Amino acid sequence: MDLAPSPLALPFATLPQIAGVTARVARAHYKDWDRCDLTYVEFAPGTAVAGVFTQSACASTEVELGREQVKQGVARALIVNAGNSNAFTGHRGRTAVEQIAAQVSAHLGCAPEAVFVSSTGVIGVPLPMDKAKAGVAAVLDAEPADWRDAALAIGTTDTFCKGATATAMIGDTKVQLNGIIKGSGMIAPDMATMLGYIFTDAAIAPSLLQQMLEDANKRTFSCITVDGDTSTSDTVLAFATGAAGNRPLLEMDDAGAYAFAAALHDVCRQLAQLVVRDGEGAAKFIEIRVTGAASDDSARNIALAIANSPLVKTAIAGGDANWGRVVMAVGKAGEPADRDKLSIGFGGIWAARDGQPVADYDEAPVAEHLAGDEIDIDVDLGIGDGRATVWTCDLTHGYIDINADYRS
């Protein structure tokens, strides 16, 4: 499928090398496209790993195995297949993953459990084992790839490559964090979003890395939505090689732990927003800020109800300041709300306050704001201190065009 770049696309970030990380790409020919579709990333021995995965009850074998593997806390390699999700494929899907892990582990001389496998693409088609085997053989022999090549190779309906970077100081040691991600549709995660990978040279205990990733995920990847659909394959993994040489972070009280956690959150936020900017058919990037809710979780649920409403999303697509649709979404969220305390605004201008239209409301500046491609929606419940921010995009006919012939 040949897709024009999203109008919200951002240039690929300049990502430096991460000591202890080597990426390679190759063509496994999972689909009839003229690009690489298999990514291999090798890690130095002793690399720590953490991960968050989809909560889908129909998760892929890759997710099921990954959940168990991260408990061991050690990784030597990552393999990503693009074009075939290998989900809903039963024992044949599991056999394919085990074959890939065994092939890579034999090459590295490590346990198969240290090889993490991800797949993305069409659901319900077993991963072709012959193509997988040939692809892995090719990628193990390939020249090292740059970050942009790796980001391109993991994509499916993505229209641009997505990467992010940040640094942190742990004591006197500067550590680097890089991230790449793929995602454009089937985005309404309750853990992570499609396939995302974060790499750092920091030395950090796997348990602490897991804690930090879960916290960052809750405020970033789990706060985006494109279409209200959660993937069977959603995975975000973080790998820490320890090559920076800092004093290892073991707990949050260690010097530099909060700085590293902040950098990790920053990378996750950048990646999450890039996915929304590449939402299938999207023309507008929308930030929804909910305040005054009963709790932070309640605020997030309300924000997601607004973000997932087709009526809200199509109104934004058409530049219509229809705040009544926002009222509807708040009301259906199943969270505490008081109609007579509710306030709604667009672009910093309140359209309704305390349950009724603003008396001198002028829609002209709001219409001007909605004509742009960066949209802000503010909702204040007026009943508590809970707050949350969610990012989404508008809903256009382009979404239908992309998904009506996705398998072609």
N, C-alpha and C positions, 0 to 999 in steps of 0.2 A: 504494500500500500504506500503510495507516494503522497506525502502530506506536506503542505506548505508550512513554513515555520510559524509558530504562534506569534500573533502581534504583540504578545506580552513577553516574548523571549528576552533573556538577558545574555550577554556574552559569557562564554565559558571562563570561569575564574582561572587565574594563574596559580596552579598548584605545584609547590616544590616537591622534591623527592622526599620520601620518608625512609630513613635508614631501617633496613631489615625487611623492606617490602619490595617485591619485584612483580610487575604485572606483565602478562602476555595475552595476545588475542589471536583467534584463528577462525576459519569458517568451517562449521559443522554441517552447513546446508540444511538446517532445520526447516527453513522456508526458502521460497524462491526470491531471495533478495540479494542485491549486489553489495554485501558488506559482511564484516565479521559478526558472528553471533555466538561465540563461545569465549569466555574470559577466564583466565587462570591467574590467580594471585598467590605467590609463594611467600611464606613468612619465615623469619629466622627462628631457630629452635627456642622454645621457651616463651613464645608469644602468647599473651593472655587474650581471652575472648569473652565477650558478653553478647547477649542477643535478646530481642523481643520479637514475638511472632504473632501472626493472625489468631484471633479467637474463633475463627470460622469452624463450625462443626464438620465441615467437609474439607479440612486442610489437606494439603499435598503430603506425600511421603517425605519430601525434602524438609517440610516444616516439622513433621512428627519426629524425624531423626534429629533435626537441629535442636529442638527443645531438649532432648536428652544429651546431645553433645556439649552444649554450653555449660552444663552442670560440671563437666570435667575441667573447664576453664582454660584449656590449651588448644591452640590451632597451629597447623603447619601450612594449610593451603585452603583456597576458596576456588570453587568452580561455579560459573554461572552460565546456564543455557538460556538463550533467548529465542522465542518463537514457538515454544511448546512448554506449557506449564507442568506437564506430567502429573496433573491433579485428576482425581477420579479415574485412576487407571489400575487400581488394585495391585495384585502381586507383581504384575509386569512392570509397574512403575517403580516399585521398591527394588526389584531386581536390577533395573537400569541404574538407579542411584548407587546401589551397592557395587555394581560393575565399575562405575566412574571412580568411586572412592578407592576401590581396590587397585585400579590402574594408577591413580596418582600416588597412593601410599607406597606402592611397590617402587615407583620412581624415586620417592623421597626417603624410603626406608623408615617410615613412621607407621603408626597405627591408623587404620581406616577411619577411626573415630575422630582423628585430628584433621580430617578433610571435610570441609563444609560444602555442601552442594545446594544451589538454588536454581530454580527454573521458572520461567515466566512466558506466557503466551496463551495459546488455545487450550481450553480445559477439555478433558475427556479423550485425548489422543495419547497413547503410550509413547514415551520418548524412544525414538528409533535407536536401538542399541548399536547397530552397525555404524550409524552416523555419529553417535556419541563416542564410540571407541576410536573411530578415525579422527574425530575432532580433537579428542584429548591427546592422541598421539601427535597431532599437528601442533597443538598449542604448547605442548611440553618442549617442542623443538624450535618454537618461534623466537624471534628476537624480542627483547624487552620493549614494551609499549609505553607510551606516555599516558597521562591520566585522561586526556580527552578521548583517546582511542578506546580506553577501557570503559569510559562512560557511554560512548557511542555503541559499543558492542553489547551492552546489557539492555538496550532499549527495545521497545516493540512499537507502539503507536506514538512514542515520543517524537516531537518535532525539533527538539534541540537538546544538546548535551548539558547535563546538570552537574555542577561541582561546587564545592565550598571549601574554605580553609580558614584556620584561626591558629593563634599561638597562645601559650601560657607560660608563666614563669613558675617553676617548682624550685624553691630555694634560689640558687644562682644559675639554675639550668633552664634554658629556653627549650620548650617542647613544641612540636608541630602536630597539628591535626588536619587531615584532609578527609573529604567525604565525596562520594559520588552516589547518584540515585537515579532510578528510572521510575516513571509513573506518569500517567496522563489520564487514564480512565479506570473505572472500577476502584474509585478512591472514596472510601468512607471508613477509614480504619478505626478499630477500637484498640489498637496497639501500635501499629507502625504503618508505613505506606509502601505498598509494592515491594521493590527491592532496593535497599539502601545499605551502603557500606562505609564505615568510618575507620580510618587508619591513623595511628599515632606512634611516635617513637618514645612516648612516656613509659616509665616503669610504674605499673600499678597492679595491685592485687585484683584477680578476676572478680572476686566478690564485691569489691568497691566499684569497679568498672560497671558491673551489672547494676548496682544500686544507682549510680549516676546516670546510666543509660535509661533505666526505667523512669527516673524522675524527668529527664530531658524529654523523653518520648511523650509523657503525659501532657506536657505543655507545648509540644510542637507537632509531631506526627499524628498524635491523637486529637489534634485541633484543626485538621484540614479535611475538606470534603470537596469532591467534584460532582459526584452523581448519586451519593447515598448507598453505593454498593461496596461491600467489603470483599476483598480478594481471598481466594483459597490459598494464596502463596505469600502473602505479605511477610516480609522479613527485614529486620534491620540488625546488622551485626557490627560490633566494634572490636577492632584488633589493636593490641598494644604490644609493640615489639620490645620495649625496654631499652632500645639502643641509644637513647639520649643520655643515659648514664646518671639520671637523677636519683636521689634517694627514693626508693620505692614508696609509693603511696599505699598505705595499708588501711587507713580509716579517715573519716572526714576531718578529724582533729589534726591531722598531719599538715605541716606547713605546705602551702601550695595546692591543697586539695580543692578548696573552693574556687581558686583561680582556674584550675583544670576543669572543674565541673561547669564553670561559666563558659569556658571556651567550647566545651562539648555541646552545651545548650545552644550556643551561637551557631555552630556548624549544623546542628539538627534543625534549627529554625530556618536557616538559609535554604537548606535542602527541601524542607517541607514547603516553603513558599514557592520554590522553583517548580515543584510538582503542580501546585495550583495554577501557576502562570502558564503551564503547558496543558491545562485541562482541555479535554477533547472538545474542540469547537469554541473554546473560550475567547472572548474579546475584552472582558473586563475582570480585573483582580479586585476582590471584595474583602475588606477587613470588617468583621463584626465584633464590636466591643459591648459586652454586657456587664453592667454594674448594678449594685443594690439588690443582688439576689440573696436568697436564703443561705446559700453556701457557694463555694467555688465550683463544686461539682454540679450544683443546680444551675449556675450561670453557664457552665459549659454545655449542659444539655439543652438549655434554651437557645444558646447561640447556634448549636448544631441544628436544632429544629428550624431556625430561620434560614441557615445556610443550605439545608437540604430541601427547602420548599421550592417545588417547581414554579409556583406562582410568584414567589419573591424573586427567584433567579431570572425568570422571563421578564418580569417588570424591570429589573435592572438592565437586562439586555436591550429593552426598548426605551430606556431612559425615563421610565415612568416612576415618579415619586409617590408610589401608592403605599403609604405607610399603613393602610388598613390590612394589607397582606402580612406585614410584620406583626401587627396585633394578632392576627389569626394564628401565626406560627408560635407566638409566645403562649397563646391560650391552649394550643394542642400539645405542648411539650410535656405535660404531665408533671410540671414543677410548680411550687408555690408562686402565685402571682396575684396582684390586686389590681383590677382594672382601673380603679380610680387613683392609683399611684404611678401608673405606667407612663413613661416618657420615651419618645422616639425621635431620632434626628438623623439627618443625612449631611455628610460633609461639614460637620460641626455646627449645623443649624437645626435647632429643634423645631420639628413640625407639630409635635403634640407634647403637652406637659400635663402631668397629674391627671391623666385619663381623659383629656379633651384637646381639641385642636388649639394651637396657639392663636390668640386673638388677632395679632397683626402679622400672621405668617405670610411670607412672600415666597412663592414657589420658584420664582425666576432664578435666584442664585443656586437653589437646589437642583433645578433642571440643568443648569450650567455644569454643576459638579457631576451629575449623572451622565452627562455627555462625554466625560473623560473616560480614561481606562483604569483609573485607580479610585475605587469607591469605598467610602467609609460609612458604616451604619452604627449608630449608637443607640443602645437600649438601656434605660435605667428602670429597675423594678421598684425601687423605693422602699424595700422591705427588709434589707439586711446589708451585710458587708461583702457578700460573695461577688467575685468578678472573674471574667474569663475573656480571652480573645480567640476568635476562630477565623480561619481564612478559607475562602471559597472563590468560585468564579461564576459568571453568568451562564445561562443555558440558551444555546442558539441551535439553529437547524444544523450547524456543522457537527454537533454531537450525534445527531441521527445519521448523517451521511457517513461518518466514520464507523459507527457501530452496526449499521445495516449490512455492511459487507466485510466485517472484520476478518472472517475466515478466508477471504479470497486472496 
